[in-house]
Amino acid sequence: MRKLKIGIIDLVSKAPTNTLWARIMHANLASIMPQIVATWCEQEGHSVTFICYTGLENLHDEVPKDVDLVFICSFTQAAFLAYALSNYFRSKGAVTVLGGPHARCYPDDAVKYFDYVLGLSHQSTIKEVLNDCTPQGPQGVHLNAHRQPVDFPTVAERWKFIEQTHKKAYFLKFVPMMGSVGCPYTCSFCIDATVPYQQLSFDVMKEDLKFLLTKYKNPMVAWQDPNFGIRFKENMEAIASVAPPDRFRFLAESSLSILTEDHLKIMQQNNFIALLPGIESWYDMGNKSRAAHLGAKEKLEQVSEQVNMIQRYVPYIQTNFVLGLDCDSGDEPFELTKHFVDKSPGAFPGYSLLTSFGEAAPLNLEYQREGRVLPFPFHFLNNHLAMNLKPKNYEWIDFYDKVIDLTEYTFSRRAIYRRFMASSHFTTRWMNVMRAISSEGHGRIRFYKKLRKKLVEDQSFRKYFEGETEQLPRFYSDIIHKDLGIWGQWLPKGALEHEQNAYLHKSARQTKAKIKAGKLA
């Protein structure tokens, strides 16, 4: 096999940006899988150029030149930039590969614009691409394993790519690691709900942590597991065996069911400084918070008490909610969340609008059967710029009124001040203030108000939201063209549109094929 020149691009950002949040945090949002693929490619003897695009760079100057093969990792919101880059590299004779969440959620759309589209991938998957490495057409090849691998390269093996990304991090420098893959929970809207949970090697974890001590005095590790610490005792023992607790700082996303006071005492001893538990809903997903048997108000009381207890042991806590779930109706879910903001003032609430990401979850089939999925361009599918599902129990203007009211309440001067005073930790204080006054807080309020105004005043805009027309409002197309800039000229024809019910059609074809083959009664 000939030695290939390979480019690997991790799209953290979908467009140029120069915000304070981007300068501090975007490099720390780098995905772990591009680093792993880069390491695998080098282990096969190929030459690799690695880029983490944070939006602060001039992407045209950064993209690798004269490459044979390009891997691009993209979330759905950066899909148009990924498609444009693929078209650009294919025009130069390179073979292109898409990986990441968008490849998992929308493979049938992505194969129109890439030679290979990868779902869950093992080292053997990457070898298959490297060994073939030929242009595909008229559509690309979709490769997908049933579960993730458990034999990832070590931190030492991918260090050169971590270090390269850290040069773009001006203040905080997170090292991405994983202790497990898949998820033991079955939240109906989650991309990992059907992926088997697997614990990774504790011996490798310990070796990775030991290596980090040779690079940083106090390494900051961000666990990228969907739910860190399912095997809690073993994880904590592995961490504690490496070095004294004050040598590391850890951040993790974990479920409330794991965050008992006994566990939190151990996490405090091991210097966990930030936790991101999912509350999701006051009416559903109770297994993650040990509240499946409780009513909404009882769950609020229990969760608020637990969140306040967590903050006594861990300085930073973000609580995640999903707005617009089918179990929500009326004012109550929003009012309960406002009560939570009051009862747990130290927590930073993260709000996501319910979004159907293609094939991400089986529940999306039901949404598509009901005709509720809207063809919003990928560019806006990031859980807050657009909700591509017509709410089951709300009219659009009423829904945005409630979202705006809740967001304004959460990021009012009073709430920001109370959040500031609820913590004595310096970094926690300025992080919460920065997030509240940036695009995540005040920026979203301004955007939601623009949408609400358009829904009232622009009939064609309202018809798009109601599914009565698929003509994209100029409001959205102007944003796309502005964000893509010079890369807009490379966006393939037809890429702005996608079939929002592709998963349903695909499922129907597969069912018919199984019936024809006699595999179904």
N, C-alpha and C positions, 0 to 999 in steps of 0.2 A: 504494500500500500504506500502510495506516494505521500510525502510530507505536505500537509495542507497549511495554508495561511488562514487562520480563523479569527473572526471578530465576534465578540460577545458583548451585547449591549443590554444593560439593565435599565429599563425606563421607569425611574422613580417618579418623574414628572412628565406630563403630557404637553407642556408648553414652557417657553421661557418665563422666568419669574425672578424677582429680586426682593421678595418679602423677607422680613426678619425671621419668620417661621421657617422659610425655605433655607435660609443661610444657616440656621442653627440645627434644623432637624432633618432636612431631606436626605443628606448623606447617611443618616442613621436609620432611614427607612429602606435601605438597600435589601434586596431579597437574597436569601441564602443560596437558592438553587443555581443562579447564574455563576456564582463562585464555584459551586460544586461541578457544574458542567465544564467550566474553564479548566479546573484541575483534572478532570477525566480526560479532556482533550490533550492536555500536556502530557499526561501519563501514557497516552497512545503515541507520543512522539511528534505532535504537531505544534506549530508556532501560534501563540494566542495573543491577541490584543484585546484588553478588557476595558470596558467603559461603563461607569455608573453615571447616568444622566440625571442630574438633580434639578435642571432648569436654570441653573446659574451659569452654565457654560455656553459657548457658541457651538452648538451641536454640529454644524457643518464643518468646523475645524477639528472637532473631536473624532468624527467617525473614521474607522480604520480604512486605509487605502489598499488597493491591490490585493483583496482577499478572495479566497476560493469559496469560503463558507461563512455565513453569518448567523449566529443564534441571537434572537431578540426575546427578552422576557418582558411581558406587558400585562398590566391590569386592563380591564375593559375600557376604562376612561382614556387610556393612552393607545387604544387600538388604531385610531386613524393615523397617528404618528408612526406606529409600528408598520401599518400597511404602506405608508408613503416610503418609509425607509426600505422596506422589502422591494418595492418597485424600483427604487433608486439603485439598490445593490444588484438586482436582477438585470437591470439595464447595463451594468458594468460586467456582466457575465458571472456573478457570484450565485451560489445556491443559498437559499434562505430558509431558516427554521424558526417557528414561533413556539415559545413555551410560556408558562405562567398561567395565572387565573383566566385570562381571556381565551387561551387555547383550550382550557378545560370546559369553559362555559359555552363557547361558540365555535366549535371545531368546524362545522359545516360551512360557516361563513369564512373562517380564516383560511381554509384550504383553497379558496379562490385566489388568494394573494400570496401564498407561501408554498414552497416546494414540499416542506414537511411541517406538520403541526403535531406537537407532542402534548399528550395528557400526562398522567402519572408516568414517570420515566425512571428506568434503572440504568446502570452503566451499560448494560447490553443494548438498551434502546439507543444510546448515544453512539455506541460502536456501529450499530446498524446504519445509522445516518452517515457516519464517517466512512464506512466501507463502500457505501453506494455513492453518495455525494454527487448526484446527477440532477439536472433540472427535470422537474416533473410537469406534466401537463396533459390535458388542459386544466386539471385540478391537482392539488398537492396530495400527499399521502398523510393520513392520520394514524399515528401510533399511540397506543394507550395501554398501560399495564393496569391490573386490577387493584393494586395497592402500591404504596411507596416502598422503596428499598429501605433497609436498615443498616446498610454498610456504606455510609457517606465518608468522603475524605475527612481527615482530621483538620483541626484548626491550623496546625503547623503546615499541612499540605496546601491549604488555600490561603495562607497568610499573606502572600504577595498581593492577592486581590483585595483582601481586607485592608491592608496597609495603604494600598492605592486609593481606596474609597475614603479612608480616614483622613487623607490629605485635604479632602473637600469638607471635612467637618471642623468648623472653626472653634467650637467650644466643647460640646459633649461628643464623645466618641464611643458608640455602642459596638460591641462585638456580637454579631448574630450567631446564636447557637440553637440547637434543638435537642431536647431530651426524649422526645417522642414524636410520632407522626400519627395521623388519623385522629379520630375523636370517639370517645365512649358514649357520647350523648347523641340524641337523634332529633335535634331541633329541625323542624321541617323546612326552614328557609336556608339552612347552612350548607355550604359546599362540601364540608367534611362529614356531613351527617351519615353518609353511606360508606365512608372509607374506614376500613378496620383499624382500630387503635393498636399501635405497636410501640413498645418501649425500646429505646435505643440502648446501646451498650453502656453500662455504668463505668466500665474500665476505660473506654474511649473518652467518656465525659471527664473522668479524672485526669487523663493525660492531656486533654485539651486545656483544662483549667491550669494545670501545672505549666504548660507551655506559655499561657498568657502572662504568668508571673515573670517570665523572662523578657516580656515586651513592655509591660506597664506596671507601675508601682501598685496601683489600685484599679485593676481592670473593671470595666462596666459591661456586664453581660446582659444582652436582651434575648430572653428565651422566646423563640418564634413558634413554639408549640401552640396548637389551637387551645389546648388546656394543659398547662404545665402542672406537674406534681400529682398526677393520678396515683402513681406508686410513691406516695409521699415520703415514707420512712426511708426507702432506698435512695431516693433523690437527695434528701437532706444529709444522709450519712455519707454519700459520695462527695457532696460539696464540702462537708465539714472535715473530711479526711485529708483534703488537699493542703489547707493552710489555715491560719487563724482567721476568724470571721471578718476582721477589719481589713483584710487584704482585697476582698471583692465587693462589688456592688451589683445587685441583680434586679432586673425588671422582668415581670412575667404576666401573661394573661392566664387567669385561672378562674374556676367557677366558685361561687359562694359556698357550694356544698363542701369544698375542700378547706375553705378558710375558717376553720374553727379556731377558738382561742388557743387551744393547745398547739395547733399547727402554727398559728401566728407567732407564738412565743419562740418557736424553733426558727421560723423565717426571720424574725428580728435578730436572733442570735447569729444567723448566717448573712445578715446585712442585706435583706431584700428592701429596696428603697421605693419601689413602685409596683402596684398591682392594678390589673385591668379586668375586673370581673364583669360578667354579663348579667344584667337584670332582665333585659329584653322587654318583658311585659308584666303587668300586674295581674294578668288573667291566665297566662299560659307559660310554658317553659319552666314550670315549678321545680322540676327535678334538679336543675342547675343551682337552685338556691335553697334546697331542702324545704320547699314551701308548696309542694304539689297539693296538699290537703287543705290549704288555707284559702279563704276568700281574699279579694283584692285589698281591702283595708287592713286585714290581718297581716297579709304579706308585706304591705307597706311598713307597718309597725316593726315586724320582725327584721326586714331587710335594713331599715334605717338604723335600728339598734346594732345590727351586725356591722354595717359600714362604719359607724362611729367607733365600734370596738376595733375594727381593722386599723383605723387611723391612729389608734393609740400605739400600735406596733409598727406600722409602715407609714412613712411620711406622705407618700403620694398615692392617691387612689382615683382612678377614672371608672365611672360606672356607665355601662353601655345600655342604651335603650333603642328599641325599634318602634317607630311611630307609624300608625296606619295599618296595623295588623287586623286581620278579619275578626279577631275576638274583641276589638275595641269598638265602642260606639258612644256617642254623646260626649258630654263634657268630662265625665268622670276620669278616664285614663289620663287626661292632661292635667286635671286638677290634682289627682293623686301624685303625679310627678312633681308638680309645684310644691305640694306638701313635703315630698321627699327632699327637694332642694332646701326647704326651710329646716327640716329635721336633721339633715346631714350636710351642713354647710361647707364642710371641708372637702367633700367629694366633687370632682369635676365631671358633670354629666355629659356623655357623648351621645348625641341623637342621630340616628340614621332613619331615613325614610324607607319604608318597605320597597324593595326592588327585586324584580325577577331577573336573575342573570342566566338566561338561556337554559342550559342543561345542568346548572349547578345543583339543583335539588329536585327530587321527585314531585314536590308540591307544585313546581312550575308547570307540570303537565295539567294539573287541575285549573290553574289560572288561565292557561291557554284554551282549555276546553270551554271555559266560561266566557271567552272572548274579552278578557279584561286587560290583556297585555298590550301596551301601546308601543309603537315603533320609534321611540325616542332614540336618537343617534347615540352610539356607544360613548361618544365624547362626554356625555352628561351622566353616565351611569356610574356614579361614585357614592351612592347612598345619600346624597343631599342636593345635588344640582337638579336632579329630576327624579320623580317617582313614576316609573313606567307601568304602574298598576293602578287601574281605577279603583279607588277605595270602595270597600263593600258597604260600609255604613255611613259614608259621608259624601256630601256634594263637594266639589273641588274648592269653591270659595270658602265654604264653612271649614273645610279641612285646613286650608292655609291660614285662615283666621286663627285657628287653634294652635297651629304650629308657630306662627309669629308671636302669639301671646305667650306661649310657653318659653320660646327662645328669648324674648325680651325680658321675661321674668327671671330666667336663669342667668342672663348676662346684664342685668340692671346694675347700676352703681351700688345699690344696697347689697345685692347678691355677691358682686365681685369683692366688696369690702368684707363681707362676712366670710367669704372663702379665704380671703387674705388673712384675716385674723384667726381663722380656725386652725392655722398651721404656724408653727414656730420655725419651720424648716425654710431656709432662705430660697433654695432652688425651687421648692414646691410653690412658694409664694409668687415668684416672678414668672414661673411657667404658667400658672393659672391665670394671672393677669394678662400675660402676653396672648394666650390662647383666646381669652374672652374678648379682647379688643381687636383681634386679627380677623382673618377671613373665616375662622371657625365659629366666632361668636357674632360680633357686630357685622362682619361681612355677609354672613348668611341672612341676618335680619334684613339687610338692604336688598339682597337678591330675592328673598321671599316676598318682600313688599312689591318689587317690580313685577314678579309673576302674578301676584294677586291683582295688581292694577291692570295688567294685560288681560287677565281672565274676565274682569268686569267690563273693560272698555273695548276690547278687540274680539269681534265675533269669530273671526277665522282662528284666532288663538284658542278660544274656548272650544271650538269644534275639534281642533286637534286633540285637546285633552279629553274630550268626550268620545274620541274614536270615530267621529263622523267624517273625518278627512285624514289622509296621510300626507297632505302637503305641509312640509316642515315650515313653521313660521320663520320669517326672516330674522327675528330676534335671536334664534338659535344658530342659524346658518352664519350670521355675522360673527358670532363668538367663535365658531369653528374656524372660519377663514382667518380671523385675527390671531388665534392661538397657533395655528399651523404655520403662519408666515410663509417663508420661502419653501417649506416642505409641502404646502398646499398644491404646488404644481406637480408633485409626484404622487398625489393621492389617486389611486386607480379609479377609472370611470365606474360609477355605480357603487362605490364603497361607502358613500354616505347613508345608503339605505341597507336594511337587512330585514329578513323575514322573521318577524317577531314570534311566529308560531312554528318555527322550524323544528323544535323539539317534539311537538305534538305530531307533526307530519312524519317525522323520522320514526317515532314510536309506533305509529300506525303501520308504516311500511314493514317494520321489524316484526310486528305481530302477524301481519298477513303472510310474511315469509315463513314464520314458524308454523302457522296453520297449514300452509301449503306443504311444508316439509313433514307434517304429521307430528310435530313436537308439542302442539297444544291440542287439547280435546275440543 
